[in-house]
Amino acid sequence: VRCFRTKVFVINSKSQRNWLDVLFNVVQIEDERGASVPEFDQKLISCLESHSLFRFHNEQAVAQLRTTVRKASVLRQIDREDVEMMYTVWEKQDCPLQADIPDEPLTVKQVLSNATRVQDDYFVSPQGNVPLEEAATLDLDLINQWDRIGVPVAPMPKEQKIDAS
């Protein structure tokens, strides 16, 4: 078992650059195919849910995310050392804009007073549809085991027990 620091970039978070570096300590296990697969714990899942406003309702959704992360990890091998950052695919074309001269400049506080919800000096839109505190517990051992045993697709989610009382 080896521990790595993985850098995740989140758009529209408060930062001097328009990206926030969220650092996670992710335990990664080398599987027999040589690809490193991250171990997902509840803290990482909660952080991802908070930033994406997406709820992982069952183990299958988290297992599919793990598979996607493993497949995307190949992109780390691309040599981008001497590649200049591109901000838009239309960099070579001019885009004439109207002069933007404010008549009465507003303060950040005045602008954000129009928002129903603000986080890190940014508007939050759309509103989160699920309170993050009410998450159902997931079987993390089962999620992390599916990749180790070589199951190509996560099994269907477990049936939820319905309280008859």
Helices and strands as residue ranges (DSSP letters): E 2-11, E 19-30, E 36-38, H 42-52, H 59-72, G 73-77, H 108-112, E 118-119, E 122-123, G 132-134, H 140-148
